[in-house]
Amino acid sequence: MLKGWERRSSIFFQAGKGCDGYFTHEGLLVQPEKVIELFEENLPGNAIAAFGFDNATTHQKHSEDVFSAHKAPKFPKIWPKKNGQQGCKIRDSYVPNKHPQSLYFPDDHLQYLGYVKGMVVILQERGFDNVAKLPAQCEKFKYQDSQPGMCCCHHILFNQPDFKAQKPALEELIEPHGSLVFFYPKFHCELNFIEQC
């Protein structure tokens, strides 16, 4: 047994309202961090770890500072808000030519100081001129016209290269350490081999 492996990556958690609550996305990120730390301490430089996750919603969630095309406001707004207070600042993005694009108005903007730009302004800066006339989102997020992806602001933004390329928070956490991340295909949880262990 390698020295140091007596430190465990297991997290003991009592699920339920009267106990530890429920395993959240933030809690999920703690365990891979512990595993990576143990892995790098005991196998420095000569091994690659592979992390496999099922397709649970918490595994596919993006970092808190990522601007969600699905939840984005159409017009300028204080964003994001959590429990009535301003949440974590959204990270910059980039336009298709790879130039950075701030998703906030500049600090010297008199009308919208501290506001996120909203989908209309973000898309206008990317060359989409008539987006202000489009709805923010199609009903039930389904295409409504013959030109797929151009029916509402959400679809146009969702199909932008930087939004399509956004990785889940688990990948952003693990890949910089030189480890691999993969997600199992969607199937019934009882068919997942880990359930048999």
C-alpha positions as a Markdown table, in Angstrom:
| # | Residue | x | y | z |
|---|---|---|---|---|
| 1 | Met | 0.0 | 0.0 | 0.0 |
| 2 | Leu | 1.4 | 3.4 | -1.0 |
| 3 | Lys | 2.2 | 5.8 | 1.8 |
| 4 | Gly | -0.6 | 8.4 | 2.4 |
| 5 | Trp | -3.4 | 6.3 | 0.9 |
| 6 | Glu | -4.7 | 5.8 | 4.4 |
| 7 | Arg | -6.2 | 9.3 | 4.0 |
| 8 | Arg | -9.5 | 8.6 | 2.3 |
| 9 | Ser | -11.5 | 10.4 | -0.3 |
| 10 | Ser | -14.8 | 9.1 | 1.0 |
| 11 | Ile | -17.4 | 11.6 | 2.2 |
| 12 | Phe | -19.8 | 10.3 | 4.8 |
| 13 | Phe | -23.1 | 12.0 | 4.3 |
| 14 | Gln | -26.5 | 11.5 | 6.0 |
| 15 | Ala | -29.1 | 12.6 | 3.4 |
| 16 | Gly | -32.4 | 14.1 | 4.5 |
| 17 | Lys | -33.9 | 17.3 | 5.6 |
| 18 | Gly | -33.2 | 16.6 | 9.3 |
| 19 | Cys | -29.6 | 15.5 | 8.7 |
| 20 | Asp | -27.0 | 16.8 | 6.3 |
| 21 | Gly | -29.5 | 18.0 | 3.7 |
| 22 | Tyr | -28.9 | 16.8 | 0.2 |
| 23 | Phe | -25.8 | 16.2 | -1.9 |
| 24 | Thr | -25.4 | 19.4 | -4.0 |
| 25 | His | -23.3 | 20.2 | -7.0 |
| 26 | Glu | -20.9 | 22.2 | -4.7 |
| 27 | Gly | -20.6 | 19.1 | -2.4 |
| 28 | Leu | -19.9 | 16.9 | -5.4 |
| 29 | Leu | -16.8 | 19.0 | -6.4 |
| 30 | Val | -15.2 | 18.4 | -2.9 |
| 31 | Gln | -14.7 | 14.7 | -3.5 |
| 32 | Pro | -12.8 | 14.9 | -6.8 |
| 33 | Glu | -10.6 | 17.6 | -5.3 |
| 34 | Lys | -9.6 | 15.2 | -2.5 |
| 35 | Val | -9.0 | 12.3 | -4.9 |
| 36 | Ile | -6.8 | 14.5 | -7.2 |
| 37 | Glu | -4.8 | 15.7 | -4.1 |
| 38 | Leu | -4.2 | 12.0 | -3.0 |
| 39 | Phe | -3.4 | 10.9 | -6.6 |
| 40 | Glu | -0.9 | 13.7 | -7.2 |
| 41 | Glu | 0.8 | 13.1 | -3.8 |
| 42 | Asn | 1.2 | 9.4 | -4.3 |
| 43 | Leu | 1.7 | 9.1 | -8.1 |
| 44 | Pro | 3.5 | 12.3 | -9.1 |
| 45 | Gly | 4.1 | 12.8 | -12.8 |
| 46 | Asn | 3.8 | 9.2 | -14.1 |
| 47 | Ala | 0.1 | 8.3 | -14.1 |
| 48 | Ile | -3.1 | 9.7 | -15.4 |
| 49 | Ala | -6.3 | 9.4 | -13.5 |
| 50 | Ala | -9.6 | 8.8 | -15.3 |
| 51 | Phe | -12.8 | 10.0 | -13.6 |
| 52 | Gly | -16.2 | 8.5 | -14.8 |
| 53 | Phe | -19.5 | 10.0 | -13.9 |
| 54 | Asp | -23.1 | 9.2 | -14.9 |
| 55 | Asn | -25.3 | 11.8 | -16.6 |
| 56 | Ala | -26.9 | 13.1 | -13.4 |
| 57 | Thr | -27.9 | 16.8 | -13.6 |
| 58 | Thr | -25.5 | 17.7 | -10.8 |
| 59 | His | -22.6 | 16.2 | -12.8 |
| 60 | Gln | -23.4 | 18.3 | -15.9 |
| 61 | Lys | -23.8 | 21.6 | -14.0 |
| 62 | His | -21.6 | 24.5 | -15.0 |
| 63 | Ser | -19.6 | 26.7 | -12.6 |
| 64 | Glu | -21.5 | 29.4 | -10.8 |
| 65 | Asp | -19.6 | 32.1 | -12.7 |
| 66 | Val | -20.8 | 30.9 | -16.1 |
| 67 | Phe | -23.5 | 32.8 | -18.0 |
| 68 | Ser | -26.3 | 30.4 | -18.7 |
| 69 | Ala | -27.9 | 30.9 | -22.1 |
| 70 | His | -31.0 | 29.2 | -20.9 |
| 71 | Lys | -31.5 | 31.5 | -17.8 |
| 72 | Ala | -30.0 | 34.7 | -19.3 |
| 73 | Pro | -32.1 | 37.9 | -19.1 |
| 74 | Lys | -33.1 | 39.5 | -22.4 |
| 75 | Phe | -32.3 | 43.1 | -21.3 |
| 76 | Pro | -29.8 | 44.6 | -18.9 |
| 77 | Lys | -30.2 | 43.4 | -15.3 |
| 78 | Ile | -28.4 | 43.0 | -12.0 |
| 79 | Trp | -27.4 | 39.4 | -12.5 |
| 80 | Pro | -27.2 | 36.8 | -11.0 |
| 81 | Lys | -29.3 | 37.1 | -7.9 |
| 82 | Lys | -29.5 | 34.5 | -5.2 |
| 83 | Asn | -32.0 | 34.9 | -2.3 |
| 84 | Gly | -32.5 | 38.5 | -3.3 |
| 85 | Gln | -28.8 | 39.4 | -3.2 |
| 86 | Gln | -26.3 | 39.7 | -6.0 |
| 87 | Gly | -24.5 | 36.4 | -6.6 |
| 88 | Cys | -21.0 | 35.6 | -7.9 |
| 89 | Lys | -19.8 | 37.8 | -10.9 |
| 90 | Ile | -20.1 | 36.2 | -14.3 |
| 91 | Arg | -16.8 | 35.5 | -16.1 |
| 92 | Asp | -16.1 | 37.1 | -19.4 |
| 93 | Ser | -16.8 | 35.2 | -22.6 |
| 94 | Tyr | -15.4 | 35.6 | -26.2 |
| 95 | Val | -16.9 | 36.4 | -29.5 |
| 96 | Pro | -16.5 | 33.9 | -32.4 |
| 97 | Asn | -13.2 | 35.5 | -33.5 |
| 98 | Lys | -11.8 | 34.7 | -30.0 |
| 99 | His | -11.7 | 38.3 | -28.8 |
| 100 | Pro | -12.8 | 38.7 | -25.2 |
| 101 | Gln | -16.3 | 40.0 | -24.5 |
| 102 | Ser | -17.2 | 41.4 | -21.1 |
| 103 | Leu | -20.8 | 40.4 | -20.2 |
| 104 | Tyr | -21.1 | 43.5 | -18.0 |
| 105 | Phe | -21.3 | 47.1 | -18.8 |
| 106 | Pro | -18.1 | 49.1 | -18.2 |
| 107 | Asp | -17.4 | 50.7 | -14.8 |
| 108 | Asp | -17.9 | 54.1 | -16.3 |
| 109 | His | -21.4 | 53.4 | -17.7 |
| 110 | Leu | -23.8 | 55.8 | -16.0 |
| 111 | Gln | -27.1 | 54.0 | -16.7 |
| 112 | Tyr | -26.2 | 50.4 | -16.2 |
| 113 | Leu | -23.3 | 50.4 | -13.8 |
| 114 | Gly | -22.9 | 46.8 | -12.4 |
| 115 | Tyr | -25.5 | 45.4 | -14.8 |
| 116 | Val | -25.0 | 42.3 | -17.0 |
| 117 | Lys | -25.6 | 43.3 | -20.6 |
| 118 | Gly | -28.5 | 40.9 | -21.4 |
| 119 | Met | -28.9 | 38.8 | -24.4 |
| 120 | Val | -29.9 | 41.6 | -26.8 |
| 121 | Val | -26.7 | 43.6 | -26.2 |
| 122 | Ile | -24.5 | 40.6 | -26.1 |
| 123 | Leu | -25.8 | 39.3 | -29.5 |
| 124 | Gln | -25.8 | 42.8 | -31.0 |
| 125 | Glu | -22.0 | 43.0 | -30.2 |
| 126 | Arg | -21.7 | 39.7 | -32.1 |
| 127 | Gly | -23.3 | 41.1 | -35.2 |
| 128 | Phe | -27.0 | 40.1 | -34.7 |
| 129 | Asp | -28.9 | 43.2 | -35.5 |
| 130 | Asn | -32.6 | 42.4 | -35.2 |
| 131 | Val | -32.6 | 40.4 | -31.9 |
| 132 | Ala | -34.5 | 43.0 | -29.9 |
| 133 | Lys | -37.6 | 42.0 | -31.9 |
| 134 | Leu | -37.3 | 38.3 | -31.1 |
| 135 | Pro | -38.8 | 36.7 | -28.0 |
| 136 | Ala | -36.4 | 35.9 | -25.1 |
| 137 | Gln | -37.3 | 32.2 | -25.4 |
| 138 | Cys | -39.6 | 30.1 | -27.5 |
| 139 | Glu | -42.4 | 28.3 | -25.6 |
| 140 | Lys | -41.0 | 25.2 | -23.9 |
| 141 | Phe | -37.6 | 26.0 | -25.5 |
| 142 | Lys | -38.7 | 24.5 | -28.8 |
| 143 | Tyr | -37.9 | 25.8 | -32.3 |
| 144 | Gln | -40.8 | 27.9 | -33.7 |
| 145 | Asp | -39.7 | 28.7 | -37.2 |
| 146 | Ser | -38.2 | 27.2 | -40.3 |
| 147 | Gln | -34.7 | 28.6 | -39.6 |
| 148 | Pro | -33.6 | 26.5 | -36.6 |
| 149 | Gly | -31.8 | 28.4 | -33.9 |
| 150 | Met | -32.9 | 31.9 | -35.1 |
| 151 | Cys | -36.3 | 31.9 | -33.5 |
| 152 | Cys | -35.4 | 33.5 | -30.1 |
| 153 | Cys | -32.5 | 35.1 | -28.2 |
| 154 | His | -31.9 | 32.0 | -26.1 |
| 155 | His | -31.4 | 29.7 | -29.2 |
| 156 | Ile | -29.1 | 32.2 | -30.9 |
| 157 | Leu | -26.9 | 32.6 | -27.8 |
| 158 | Phe | -27.0 | 28.9 | -27.0 |
| 159 | Asn | -25.6 | 28.1 | -30.5 |
| 160 | Gln | -22.7 | 30.5 | -30.2 |
| 161 | Pro | -19.4 | 28.7 | -30.2 |
| 162 | Asp | -18.3 | 29.8 | -26.7 |
| 163 | Phe | -21.6 | 28.8 | -25.2 |
| 164 | Lys | -21.6 | 25.4 | -27.0 |
| 165 | Ala | -18.0 | 24.7 | -25.9 |
| 166 | Gln | -18.7 | 25.5 | -22.2 |
| 167 | Lys | -17.7 | 22.5 | -20.1 |
| 168 | Pro | -19.3 | 21.2 | -16.9 |
| 169 | Ala | -17.6 | 22.3 | -13.6 |
| 170 | Leu | -16.4 | 18.8 | -13.0 |
| 171 | Glu | -14.3 | 18.9 | -16.3 |
| 172 | Glu | -13.0 | 22.4 | -15.5 |
| 173 | Leu | -11.9 | 21.1 | -12.1 |
| 174 | Ile | -10.3 | 17.9 | -13.2 |
| 175 | Glu | -8.8 | 18.4 | -16.7 |
| 176 | Pro | -6.2 | 21.1 | -15.7 |
| 177 | His | -4.5 | 18.4 | -13.5 |
| 178 | Gly | -3.9 | 16.3 | -16.6 |
| 179 | Ser | -6.6 | 13.8 | -15.7 |
| 180 | Leu | -9.4 | 12.5 | -17.9 |
| 181 | Val | -13.1 | 13.0 | -17.4 |
| 182 | Phe | -15.8 | 11.0 | -19.1 |
| 183 | Phe | -19.6 | 10.7 | -18.7 |
| 184 | Tyr | -21.4 | 7.4 | -19.0 |
| 185 | Pro | -24.2 | 7.3 | -21.6 |
| 186 | Lys | -27.7 | 7.9 | -20.3 |
| 187 | Phe | -29.2 | 4.6 | -19.0 |
| 188 | His | -31.2 | 3.4 | -16.1 |
| 189 | Cys | -29.2 | 3.8 | -12.9 |
| 190 | Glu | -29.5 | 0.1 | -12.0 |
| 191 | Leu | -27.6 | -0.7 | -15.1 |
| 192 | Asn | -24.6 | 1.4 | -14.0 |
| 193 | Phe | -21.8 | -1.0 | -13.1 |
| 194 | Ile | -21.0 | 1.1 | -10.0 |
| 195 | Glu | -24.4 | 0.2 | -8.5 |
| 196 | Gln | -23.3 | -3.5 | -8.5 |
| 197 | Cys | -20.3 | -2.7 | -6.2 |
